[in-house]
Amino acid sequence: MSEQLNVPTMAELMAAGKTPDILFWVGSAGSYDDRAKKITKAFVKILNKAGVNFGVLGTEESATGDLAKRAGNEFLFQMQAMMNIEILNMYEVKRIVTCDPHSFNCLKNEYPGLGGTYEVMHHTQFIKQLIDSKKLDIKESDYKGKQITFHDPCYLGRANSEYDAPRDVLSALNANLVEMKRSKATALCCGAGGAQMFKEPEKGDKDINELRTEDALKTNPDIIATACPYCMTMMSDGVKVKEKEAQIKVMDIAELIASSQNL
């Protein structure tokens, strides 16, 4: 993180006797993947701009265990989850916001069964709240008139029925939002979910991310908007395969909002 970003850790806040309103769960991709780190920074800039009182776990944050669970290693999932729950409960965390739908789904739906019950929000839901409450004022946007298509992440859309928040946030940019033929409840996976990102594709005539990129390209977009670091990787790779990276950008909604505010 660069100097101008204010990113306090829960340990620092607790030492100062402060309690943040939300915990920003960064997630594995947002911490280690170079492309996803840009999403993390964009969201932090939005939080700083809106004056949100937040903290991160920093080095105390571990993987949610989602990937282990999806790959069939329930034992490893429960070990990772219990470790995280212990730390979250020690800090008396009530509200969590994350840019990763996989972490969002896991923390929201699978941690309660292990003793970790929190109010969990995806960053698009939280940004929508900031816009609705006028804490984030989007007056003018460089994206006015741009053609944007939104790819629904599986764990935000079909798994948790959240289709409106990302679209409501995008509509604040005054861009031309064009839906793919397969969208919302019928959206096609980017190909990364269920730990598939970390294994070689099975035999076939086309990778799923290429097929999904073709869906997006049919809308003639200037920008393919995503709301998941794994979707970001898959759609970016798809655009490269189609040799369209010079014409089409793949951007997370947090990046679009941050850049529209010149953050």
N, C-alpha and C positions, 0 to 999 in steps of 0.2 A: 504494500500500500504506500502511496506517495504521501508526502508531508501534509498536504492540504486536507487529506481525508481524516475525519475524526472517527476512529474505530475503537471504542473502549472495550476491554474484556470484562467479563463478569467478575473475575477475581479482583481487578482494579476497582470496579464499582463497589464491590462488597467491602473492600478495604477502606473505601472512602465513606462507607455508610449509606451508599445510594442504591436504589432499586430501579432498574430500567422498566419501561412499559412493555417492551418486547425483547425477546431474544432473536437475533438474526442467526438462523441455522445456515451456515455457509455450504456445507456438504462437500463430499470428496471431489467432485468435478470442479466446483467453484473454488476449491482450495488449491488444486494441483494442475488442472488442465489449463494451458495457457490461454486458449480461446475463452473458456468459461470464466477465467479470472476477470476478463473484461466485463462480463455480466455482473459479477460480484461488485466490482468497482462502480459500475453504473448505478446499481441499486443503493450502494452506500452513499453515493453523491445525492441521490433522490432523498434518502433518509436525512442526510445533513441539511439539504435545502429546505425540507419541510419541518425541520426542527424536531424530528422524532427522537425520543429518549430511548436508545437501544443499547444492547451489549452483544458481544459474541463470546463464545467459549474459548476461541483461540486454540492453543495446543491441547486444551482439555476436551475438544470435540473429536469424536471418533466416527467412523462410518456408521450409518444407521443400522447396517446389517441387511438392508433390503436386497442387495445383490446376492448375498449368501443365501437368503431365503428363497429367492427366485430360482437360484441354481440348485436348490434342493438340500442345502446344508442348514437345516433347522437349528442344530446345536450351535453352530457358529453365530447364526442370527441372534439366538437368545442370549448368548454370551455378550455380544456387542451391544444389544439392546439394554440388557441389565446394567452394563457399565455406564451407558449414557444416561439411563433413568436415574441411577444413583447420583450422578453429577447434577442433572437437571433438578432433581428434588432437593438436593443440598442447597442449591441457589434459589429454591422456591419459585421456579419458573412457572408462569401462568400462561403466557402467550408466546407462540413461536411463529416466525415468518421465514419462509425459505423460497429460493428461486428454483428449487429442484422438485418437480412433481413426484418423483420416486420417494424422496425424503418426506415430502408432504403427505403422501398416501400412507407411508410406513408409520410416521409419528402420529398421524391422526387416527388411523384405523387399527394399527397392530400393536402400538405401545400400550394402550389402555389395558389390554389383557395381561400385561406383565407389570402393571403398577405405575405406568406413566401416563397420566391423563392431563392433557393440555388443550388450550384453544390453539389450533394450528391453521395458519393461513398461507396460501400461495402468494407470491409477490404481486401477481396481477390483481388479486383480490384486495391486497393492502394498498396498492397504488390507486385502485379505483376509489377506495375509502378516502385517500388523501385528496384526490380530485374532487370527490363529492362534498367533502368537508371544507373545501377551499384552502386547504393547507398547501396544496400544489396548484398553482394557477397557470394553465396553459392557454395563453392568449394567441400568440402567433406560432406557426410551425413551419419549418422548412419542408415538411412533408405534404403540404397542401397540394392537392392535385396528383400526388404520386399514387401509383397503382400498388396496393399492398394486398397480399393474400396471407391468411393465417393458417398455420398447421397446428391442429389440436394435438397436444401431448396425450397419450393414452391414459396416463395416471391422473391427469387433471380432468380430462373430458369423460371418457366412458367409465372410468373407475370411480370418479367422484362427481359426475354430472355438472361440472363447472364449465359452461360454454360462454356465458355472458360477460364475465369480468374481463377477460382479455380483449374481447371485441369492444366493450364499452370504453376501455382505456385507449384502444387504437382509434376509436371514433373521435376522441378528443383531439387527435392530430389533424383532423379535417382532411385526411387522405381519402382516396377512393378505395374502399375495402371490398375486394372481390372474393367470393367464396369459391373454393374448389368444388368440383362435382361431388367428391366424397369429403364431407365435412361434418363437424359436430358428432352426432351419435354414429354416423356411418364413415367417419374418418379412417384412413388407413394408417397403421403404425409406421413409424419411420424406419423400423427394423432393429432398434437398439434395445427395446424393452425385454424384461425377463432374463436379463444377463446375456442376451444375444450379442450385445456389443463386443463382448470379450471372447467370442469364439468365431471360428471360421464359418462362413456361410455354407449352408447345405447345398447339394447339387440342384441346379435349376438353370434357366436361361437368363435370369436377371436378378440382381440384388434388390431387396425390398426398398432400400433408400433411393435407388434409381427409379423404381416404379412410382414412389411417392413424389419424387422430384418432377417426374413427367406430369403428374396431376397438377402440381404447382405451376409448371411452365405453360400449361394450357390456359392459364388466366392472364398471360402476358404481364407478369409482375415486374415492377422496379425493385421491389423488396419482398422477400419471403420472411414473414415474422414468425418467430418461435417463442416458446415460454418454458423451455427445458434445455439444459446443457447437452443432454444426449441427442435430442432432436437437432440441436445446433450442429453437432458433429456430423450427423448422418445427412442432413439436408445440405450442409456446406460441401461434403464429399460428393453428393449427388450433382450439385451445380458444377463442381470441377469436372466430374465425369462427362457431363454434357457440354463442357467447355463454354460455360456461360458466366464464369466468375467476373469477367470484365463488365458485363451488363447488369447482372443481378446480385444484389447484396442479400445475405442472410443475417438477420439481426434479431436479438431478443427484444421483447417489449420494453424491458428496463432500459436498454441501450437507446431505443427510439425516443423514449420519454426524456432521458437524460440529455441526449444530443439536441432535442427540440428546445430544451431549456438552456442550451449552451453550457452544460455542466461539465 
